[in-house]
């Protein structure tokens, strides 16, 4: 049984979400404040964290940033704000994806299942290869470590998955929509912004000149490709 940590201060919303998740065979713990959510999340006993943006005490951004340093699990951020800047900032703090209120409980369950399934496929389906190297970037798949010119760089979960997928398919152009579906496992409003944020973060961590990338290139009007 997969365990979900639900960090939500609205008792009614939290109860509804918990009931739908329990009926879908998830085990659910609820934290009503950012500080409580951070403490529970750090125990490491959860498979996914559903994190509301607006919380008493520590806000969702701060909680996400702190948890991402310690955890390699999907973090799904929930926000009632419509401004893209909030969503992009949330992804910059280490969230894997976001969902905007209001949403139906069934849609939330579907998104959580897709995130967990995608995470499991990407993490567990590559045992046959020890490493992949192209140019000055090397990935050790068994340990999920990434090196640039033999200097190790730290990538968030989705950054790693996106880089590995692109390097496993060199010179193939993928649209933002295709990358979002492949890495995040579902279609959603805002997927293009999610991909763009992660591409920019990868360039900052792996390219000598992020504004003129050698490897992670934009093909205008089409998408992105990895050039060896």
Secondary structure, 3 states (H helix, E strand, C coil): CCEEEEECCCHHHHHHHHHHHHHCCCEEEEECCHHHHHHHHCCCCCCEEEEECCCCCCCHHHHHHHHHHHCCCEEEEEECCCCHHHHHHHHHCCCCEEEECCCCHHHHHHHHHHHHHHHHHHHHCCCCCCEEEECCEEEECCCCEEEECCEEECCCHHHHHHHHHHHHCCCCCECHHHHHHHHHCCCCCCHHHHHHHHHHHHHHHHCCCHHHCCCEEEECCCEEEECC
